[in-house]
Amino acid sequence: MSQSSDYTPPAVWTWNKASGGRFASINRPIAGPTHEKELPVGRHPMQLYSLATPNGVKVTVMLEELLALGHTGAEYDAWLIRINAGDQFGSGFVAVNPNSKIPALMDRSGPEPIRVFESGAILMHLAEKFGAFLPTEPAARAECLSWLFWQMGSAPYLGGGFGHFYAYAPMKIEYAIDRFAMEVKRQLDVLDRRLAESEYLGGDEYTIADMAVWPWYGGLAKGQAYGAGEFLQVQEYKNVQRWTDQIAERPAVKRGRMVNRVFGDPAGQLIERHDASDFDLRTQDKLAAAE
Ligand SMILES: N[C@@H](CCC(=O)N[C@@H](CS)C(=O)NCC(=O)O)C(=O)O
């Protein structure tokens, strides 16, 4: 391994140059809004401001699963937040999520709107509100929440650690790639062992834990994340593969992953969702054909 480094950190870090790499234009060391912009509000109880990244997909899958169970109170408008264009720094968005990251939810079903940010908190809020996808029996609930919070703590090593240094950083740093590849393979093995003994992460039931983990680790298992399938030999994690395929077959998952999607097959992109019929009528292929 290369050992050299010509960089010695100064006593005080200053923001005097762009960080480099993909997403450098939206990275900054301060919080708060950069511009005034109100968020749009639609007619449904749930107003979601998001993008179809793995963190965004967790919530659109949950909303589609709730609707599939007949919970009409989960009807939602999904508005697009283009993070590459800095929409997350608009004043309206920052008022919903002071952390300036998608997904962000406004629950407008009650007398006063309730803001919810952090995808795990949004999943819990919806699960408790509708009494679905979070077991109430104490042991099953604890197992579900343990895997939900496992995802919240683990995925930053996958995305911000491995993904960043393997795919997005302006230079390939062997030490950083080795460190995070090791951790991500360890995480895949954690999941693989759990899914060898259990159909779903929480146990026999499909829960918000699966909804949180699947968009990240299912995508990774299918080689869709960072072009790293071969590098990490993801096909070896047989139980993760089985679980990934099983969840991908769910109709609500197929719908949820299309919402706020701005890349890939036009037939799989529903840029904004305001009605259940939008899946049939307003995907990008249909809109282009109608022009
Ligand atoms: N822990 C947060 C992470 C959210 C997050 O990192 N969102 C990314 C997209 S996947 C984002 O909005 N990034 C914009 C930015 O960093 O400016 C969650 O689970 O909601």
The ligand as an ORCA input file, in Angstrom:
! r2SCAN-3c Opt
* xyz 0 1
  N     -29.770     10.221      7.833
  C     -30.514     10.903      6.814
  C     -29.679     10.992      5.566
  C     -30.351     11.788      4.483
  C     -29.396     12.092      3.333
  O     -28.178     11.904      3.441
  N     -29.940     12.577      2.211
  C     -29.118     12.942      1.081
  C     -29.586     12.231     -0.175
  S     -29.545     10.482      0.029
  C     -29.235     14.442      0.796
  O     -30.308     14.986      0.865
  N     -28.114     15.092      0.509
  C     -28.115     16.485      0.175
  C     -26.972     17.222      0.839
  O     -26.183     16.590      1.541
  O     -26.874     18.425      0.619
  C     -31.825     10.151      6.559
  O     -31.821      8.927      6.693
  O     -32.852     10.800      6.257
*
